[in-house]
Amino acid sequence: MDYLGRRPVAFRCEVDTPQERAFVVMCALDQAAMRIHPSIKTRLPGRSLAGGQMLAAMRAERTMTGAYAELSDKGFVLPKGLLMPGKDRTKGLEQSGVALAHQFSFLSFVPALRKNLRLRPMAPPPSQIYVSDDAAQKVGLAPIAEDREDLEFSVSARGHRAYLDTVLNAAVTDTRIENEVSALLDKGAGLVVLPELVTTSSAVVGLADTLRLAARTGHSVVLMGSGPSEERSKELDRPFNEAVVMTGAGEVLFRQRKLNAFNMAAPRMKQCVLPRADGHDDDSHMEDCATGYELVLCDILGLGRVMVLICEDLEQQTPGGDTALQAQPDWILSPVLDVGLAFGRWEYRRAVEIGRKTGSRVVVSCSATLEVRSLGKKNLTDTGPGAVRTGFCFDGSVEMRALHLETGGPASGHHMLVEWNPISWKKHKLVEEN
């Protein structure tokens, strides 16, 4: 405090102004925090290095609250992303010589959210969840809602606005979730990502029981996609669109609710042969759900920082896009309900826009039902092999390379396992048209 207050100190000091001295202290704290940064291998159980009382207290605080410190109504001090072991800790991604946040390699300040939204960091201990380096490079996806009748759509009108609701054929999708997730975990997936609106509360219970009974060795993370929550909004008397993230052993880690409802345009509804509310044939229809107020950042040892942005939350800059730029998640996982993920559509554009600035890995998982409907088919097996794109992967640390995952045709077991190797993916570039 004497140093920051420009009072006499017991060492030579050539830095004079309070601002400069504060920067020196921040740089020293950043370097000290290297010893407890999650990307450093000494964080593994039994290999931690003694770092003094301050670092021990910071690490304990993060285990309890998810952050090294919270500044009331201002934000959180977190380990700087990216957290996966082996990630470059230099400032090569940012290239800014003036932005204060870009001068540090191991600490970051993530501002609190605005507009009645809340950021919730969490860091479950390795004893609860840890993903090995090998498993973290294997990502599983499955459309779950494959056929025309797997999802039903109902419409209504209230207050001069049309609404669209999605209802699952749970007898089919619940079983499919258990089968496809189990198959992907058996193949070594450390991360499984399912689409939007394919999950029910019964599916969550059923998969958790199945995973506990399987008692697989190793750890993995399963994003079950999203579905209607059991809790209903008091204001709207509607459920939330809620994604569930659990461990491969069946323990729920967190739930992420959709923060921005989707508005489906009339041409898209006609393309997918969806009903329209009376008197609203040419109007867009709003997703009939309540929206959440909390965005979760979950730091998982071995897998890194995980952020879930459900469909429209990926498209909107607030709060997901803004928070991603500050928090630099290793993974942005986006369950969506859309037609096929054709090259150049909004999912691709947003992945490039966010990922190239943050170095994040972006995984988009989509069901097949809307594309099957738009193709005039009844079942996914009626389409041609590779006719429906239900997965998309992008790695922001490797310039302009992306992977589109295709399914369809008569084959059974429509799931995909990605060995994360972006150097082998197709490289894209901007081309000027005449």
C-alpha positions, 0 to 999 in steps of 0.5 A: 500500500505504501508503494501504491500511495507513493510513500517511501518504500525499502527498495529502489523505485523508478516508477512514480505515478499511481497509475504506473505503480498500479500497472506494475502491481497488476503485472506482478499479480498476473505472473504470480497467478501463473502458478495456479492457472488451470492450464498449468499441469501442476493443477492436477491432483497431487502435483500442486506447487506451494504458492503462498497464502495469497494464491492458496486463498485465491484458489480456494475462493475460486473453487467455492465461488467460481472466481478469484474475486468478485467486485460488487456490481462490477464483475469478476476476476477469473483465470484468463482464458483459454484454459485447456492444457497446452494453449499458448499463454502469450498475447499473440491472439490479441495484438493490441498494445493499448487495451489493458486487458490484453497486457496480461496472460493469466488473469482477466476481469470479466464485467458484470452483465447489464439489463437485469442479467447475471453472470455466474462463474463456476469451477467444479473441483477435479474430484467432481469432473476432469476430462483427459487431454485425449478425451477432450479432443473427441466431440460427439453430436447426434440430431436426436429429433430425426424425423418429421413427426419427432417434433410437433408444432403448435401456434397461438396468438396473444396481444396481436402477436403470433407464437410458436411452440415445439412439443417433443415426441418424448417416447422416441427422443428420450430413448434415442438420447440414451442410446446415442449418448451411450454410444458416443461415450463408449467411443471415447467422446469427452464432450457430447453436444445435443440440439435445442428442444430435444430434451424433456425432464424425463430424459434428464432423469433417464439418462442420468440413471443410465450413466450412473449404472454404466459406471464408465471409467474416465470423465466426460461432459454431456450437453443434453441439448435443451427442452422446456423446464419444469419451472414456469415463469411467474410473469408469463406462466411459460416454461424456460428453454433450458439446457442441461449439462451433466457429467458422464457419470450422470451428475448435473453440473449446471443448467443454462436457460435461453436468454433471447427468444427466437422469432421465426420469419413467415417464409421459413415457416412456409418452407418447413410446412409449419402451421400459422396462427389464425390471421397471421399467415404472413407474420413471424412467430415468436418462440413461446417460452420465458427467457432466463436471466443468468449466463453460466461460465463453467471451468472444467479441468482438462476441457477448459472454460465452457459457455452454452449459447442456445440458438438465438443467444449465439446470434445476439451480441448481448450478453453471449457475444460480449461475454465471450470476448471478455472471458475467452471460453475454450468452448462455445456450445450452441444447441439449435433448432434450424434447417440444415447448417448449410455453409455460410449461414448465420451459425457459420458467420457468428462462429467466425466472428466470435471465434477468430477474436477469442480463439474459442472452439465453437460447436453447433448441434442441430436436429434434422426435423426441420430440414426433413420437413423442408425436403418434403420427406417423412424420415431422415432415412428417406433423405440421401446420404449426407443430405442433412447437415446437423453439426458444425465445428469451428476452431478460432485458433486455426484461421478460417477452417471449419467442419460441417457434419452430414447425416441422412440416408438408410444408415441407423445410429445417426451420430457423429464423433469428431476427432478435433484436428482443425488443420485437416478441415477445409479452409475457407476464404472470402471471395469477391463477386463481380 
